[in-house]
Amino acid sequence: MPTSAKNRLRYIDWNNLHFALEWIYEASPAQRSSVGRHNFAGLSAWLIRRGGLTISGGGVTVEAGEGDWVFPPFDDDRRDFSADLQILSIRFRASWGGDNELFKEAVPHRCVSRDHPRLERAARQLLKVAGPRLTRFKDGMMRQPVDVARYVKIQRAFLGWTQEYLEVLEGLGVTLHQVRITDDRVRDAKVWLDSVPLNTAVREGELAKAVGISVAQLNRLFVKEVGVTPRVYFNERKFDYARRLLIHSATPIKQIGFELGHTDQAGFTNWFRAKATVSPRAFRSGAMAAE
């Protein structure tokens, strides 16, 4: 892992960083090309096995071919793939919560696999541990059932790959995005917001009382340390969950709304449209059309 002094936080601060594998597969990508903002936060790494691609973001264009690793931008990009493209694709979260990923690069990065053999070895081990029953579903891997022992094995292999990934990106000069929480009252409030069920009614008065300060103090300190108020932070967590279910599951829209605390579909639709500018149904249809 990155070891420079500038990357050091207290151990308790690193506990706010959550890692989660979303998928790994080796095949042709679902999309031949795409333009625009990503549907939700997350990080990706592609090892090109055959063919090539061009990816642009932040005013930088990268061309890559067989044997290259490519790390797409965090947010906006354009990607064009050759007709014969085959990749080993890894999609994951390394998140402080909401859209606060550990890396928030605006530009794509590339490196040669043979210069970083441990990264590919770790990826191959992760692919093997996940197994063909899961990896054949590509971006549908998250919806497949596994028992706890299998889940832990996959997570252990994933964290091994993540360690190699962090070392490679540090070598490429990529800057870590850190959420440094210095006030323990804010940290306690954030831990609660990260752990409660998404259908929980967040009452800022009760949260402020629990951490021993006023609502005004809580909002001021939370904005200073995290960037938004507790209510906005929790709503972003709910919005991220809704987008992921809409894209990666067949869960009925009414059920998604219920899981987020809405008593009817109309209420959920209005809440989602206010944040996404489109309805949940249109968002899901647009994501399916892009595949």
C-alpha positions in Angstrom: 0.0 0.0 0.0 1.0 3.6 -0.4 3.4 4.4 2.5 4.3 8.0 2.1 3.8 10.3 5.2 1.2 12.4 3.3 -1.0 9.3 3.1 -1.1 8.6 6.8 -4.2 8.9 8.8 -5.2 7.6 12.2 -6.2 3.9 12.1 -9.7 4.9 13.3 -9.9 7.3 10.3 -9.1 4.5 7.8 -12.0 2.6 9.3 -14.2 5.0 7.5 -12.9 3.6 4.1 -15.0 0.7 2.8 -13.8 -1.7 0.1 -16.3 -3.8 -2.0 -15.9 -5.9 -5.1 -18.7 -5.4 -7.6 -17.6 -7.7 -10.4 -14.7 -9.4 -12.1 -14.8 -11.2 -15.4 -12.7 -11.9 -18.5 -14.5 -11.5 -21.7 -15.6 -8.9 -24.2 -17.1 -5.8 -22.6 -20.9 -5.3 -22.5 -20.5 -1.9 -24.2 -18.7 -1.2 -27.5 -18.5 2.5 -26.8 -19.9 5.1 -24.4 -19.9 8.8 -23.7 -20.8 10.8 -20.6 -21.1 10.6 -16.8 -20.9 7.2 -15.1 -24.2 6.1 -13.6 -22.7 5.8 -10.1 -19.5 6.1 -8.2 -16.9 3.4 -8.3 -13.5 2.5 -9.6 -12.4 0.2 -12.5 -9.4 -1.5 -13.8 -9.1 -3.3 -17.2 -6.4 -5.6 -18.4 -6.5 -5.9 -22.2 -6.1 -9.5 -23.3 -6.8 -8.8 -27.0 -7.6 -5.9 -29.3 -7.4 -2.3 -28.1 -9.3 0.8 -26.9 -9.2 4.5 -26.8 -10.4 6.3 -23.7 -10.6 10.1 -23.1 -11.3 12.2 -20.0 -10.2 15.5 -18.5 -8.5 16.5 -21.8 -6.3 13.4 -21.9 -6.6 10.6 -24.4 -5.0 7.2 -23.8 -4.7 4.4 -26.4 -4.0 0.9 -25.1 -3.5 -2.5 -26.5 -2.8 -6.1 -25.5 -0.9 -6.4 -22.3 -1.9 -3.0 -21.0 -3.7 -2.1 -17.8 -6.1 0.8 -18.1 -7.6 2.8 -15.2 -10.6 4.8 -16.4 -11.4 8.3 -15.0 -13.6 8.5 -11.9 -16.4 10.5 -13.6 -16.8 11.6 -17.2 -15.1 9.8 -20.1 -15.5 8.6 -23.7 -14.4 5.1 -24.5 -14.2 3.4 -27.9 -13.4 -0.4 -28.1 -12.1 -2.5 -31.0 -14.5 -5.1 -32.3 -12.2 -7.9 -31.0 -11.6 -6.4 -27.6 -11.2 -8.9 -24.7 -10.5 -7.6 -21.2 -10.1 -8.7 -17.6 -12.5 -6.2 -16.0 -12.6 -5.4 -12.3 -15.1 -3.0 -10.8 -15.1 -2.1 -7.2 -15.6 0.5 -4.5 -13.0 2.1 -2.3 -15.3 4.6 -0.7 -15.5 7.0 2.2 -19.2 7.1 1.5 -21.4 8.7 -1.2 -19.3 9.7 -4.2 -16.1 10.0 -2.1 -13.9 7.3 -3.7 -10.3 6.8 -2.7 -9.2 8.0 -6.1 -11.1 10.7 -8.0 -8.9 11.1 -11.1 -10.4 13.1 -14.0 -8.0 11.5 -16.5 -7.4 7.9 -17.6 -4.2 6.1 -16.8 -2.3 3.3 -18.4 0.6 1.0 -17.6 2.2 -2.1 -19.1 1.3 -5.3 -17.3 4.7 -6.9 -17.5 6.1 -3.9 -15.5 3.7 -4.8 -12.7 3.5 -8.7 -12.6 2.1 -8.9 -9.1 -1.0 -6.9 -10.2 -1.9 -9.4 -12.9 -1.1 -12.4 -10.6 -3.4 -11.0 -7.9 -6.1 -10.4 -10.5 -5.8 -13.9 -11.8 -6.1 -15.2 -8.2 -9.2 -13.2 -7.6 -10.7 -14.4 -10.9 -10.0 -18.0 -9.9 -11.4 -17.6 -6.4 -14.6 -16.0 -7.6 -15.0 -18.9 -10.1 -16.8 -19.2 -13.4 -20.2 -19.6 -11.8 -20.0 -15.9 -10.6 -17.7 -14.3 -13.2 -19.8 -15.5 -16.2 -22.5 -13.0 -15.2 -20.2 -10.0 -15.8 -21.8 -7.0 -14.2 -24.6 -9.2 -12.8 -22.2 -10.9 -10.4 -23.5 -9.0 -7.4 -27.0 -10.5 -7.8 -25.7 -14.1 -7.5 -26.1 -16.0 -4.2 -23.0 -17.1 -2.3 -22.5 -18.5 1.2 -20.5 -16.6 3.8 -17.4 -18.7 3.5 -17.2 -18.1 -0.2 -17.8 -14.4 0.3 -15.0 -14.2 2.8 -12.6 -16.0 0.4 -13.5 -13.7 -2.4 -13.0 -10.6 -0.2 -9.6 -11.8 0.9 -8.5 -12.3 -2.7 -10.0 -8.9 -3.6 -8.1 -7.1 -0.8 -4.9 -8.8 -2.0 -5.5 -7.4 -5.5 -6.4 -4.0 -4.0 -3.0 -3.8 -2.2 -1.2 -4.3 -5.5 -3.6 -1.8 -7.3 -2.8 0.9 -4.7 0.9 0.5 -5.2 0.6 0.7 -8.9 -1.5 3.9 -8.8 0.9 5.5 -6.4 3.7 4.7 -8.8 1.7 6.4 -11.6 1.5 9.6 -9.5 -2.3 9.3 -8.7 -3.3 11.2 -5.6 -5.3 9.6 -2.9 -8.6 11.4 -2.0 -8.8 11.4 1.7 -11.7 12.2 4.0 -9.8 13.4 7.2 -12.3 13.6 10.0 -10.7 15.4 13.0 -13.8 15.8 15.2 -14.8 12.5 16.8 -18.4 13.7 17.1 -18.6 14.0 13.3 -16.9 10.6 13.0 -19.5 9.0 15.3 -22.3 10.6 13.4 -20.9 9.4 10.1 -20.5 5.8 11.4 -24.1 5.8 12.4 -25.3 7.1 9.0 -23.1 4.5 7.3 -24.5 1.6 9.3 -28.3 2.2 9.8 -30.8 0.6 7.4 -31.6 2.8 4.4 -35.3 3.0 5.4 -34.3 4.8 8.7 -35.9 8.2 9.2 -32.9 10.4 9.9 -33.8 13.0 12.6 -31.0 15.4 12.9 -32.1 16.5 16.4 -31.8 12.9 17.7 -28.4 12.4 16.0 -27.1 15.7 17.4 -28.2 14.8 20.9 -26.6 11.3 20.6 -23.2 12.9 19.8 -23.6 15.7 22.4 -24.0 18.8 20.3 -26.7 21.0 18.8 -28.2 20.5 15.4 -26.6 23.7 14.2 -23.2 22.6 15.4 -23.6 19.1 13.9 -24.5 20.6 10.5 -21.7 23.1 10.6 -19.0 20.6 11.7 -20.3 17.9 9.3 -20.1 20.2 6.3 -16.6 21.3 7.4 -15.4 17.7 7.7 -17.4 15.8 5.1 -18.6 18.5 2.7 -22.4 18.1 3.1 -24.9 18.0 5.9 -25.8 14.7 7.6 -29.2 14.6 5.9 -27.7 15.2 2.4 -25.0 12.6 3.1 -27.6 10.0 4.0 -29.7 10.8 1.0 -26.7 10.3 -1.2 -26.2 6.9 0.3 -29.8 6.1 -0.5 -29.6 7.5 -4.0 -26.4 5.4 -4.7 -28.2 2.2 -3.5 -31.3 3.0 -5.7 -29.2 3.5 -8.8 -27.3 0.3 -8.3 -30.5 -1.8 -7.8 -32.1 -0.2 -10.9 -29.1 -1.0 -13.1 -28.0 -4.4 -11.6 -31.2 -6.0 -10.5 -34.7 -6.7 -11.6 -36.1 -5.6 -8.3 -39.5 -3.9 -8.8 -39.4 -0.1 -8.5 -42.0 -0.1 -5.8 -39.9 -2.6 -3.8 -36.8 -0.4 -4.1 -38.8 2.6 -2.9 -40.0 0.5 0.1 -36.5 -0.5 1.0 -35.6 3.2 1.1 -38.5 4.1 3.4 -41.0 5.3 0.8 -44.6 4.1 1.5 -45.7 4.4 -2.2 -44.1 4.3 -5.6 -45.1 7.9 -6.4 -43.2 9.2 -3.5 -40.1 7.3 -4.4 -40.4 8.4 -8.1 -40.7 12.1 -7.1 -37.7 11.8 -4.8 -35.6 10.0 -7.4 -36.5 12.4 -10.2 -35.5 15.4 -8.1 -32.0 13.9 -7.8 -31.6 12.2 -11.2 -33.8 14.5 -13.4 -35.5 11.3 -14.7 -37.8 8.8 -13.2 -36.6 5.4 -11.9 -38.2 3.6 -14.8 -36.5 5.9 -17.4 -33.2 5.6 -15.6 -33.4 1.8 -15.7 -34.4 1.8 -19.3 -31.6 4.2 -20.3 -29.0 2.0 -18.5 -30.3 -1.1 -20.3 -30.2 0.6 -23.7 -26.6 1.5 -23.1 -25.5 -2.1 -22.7 
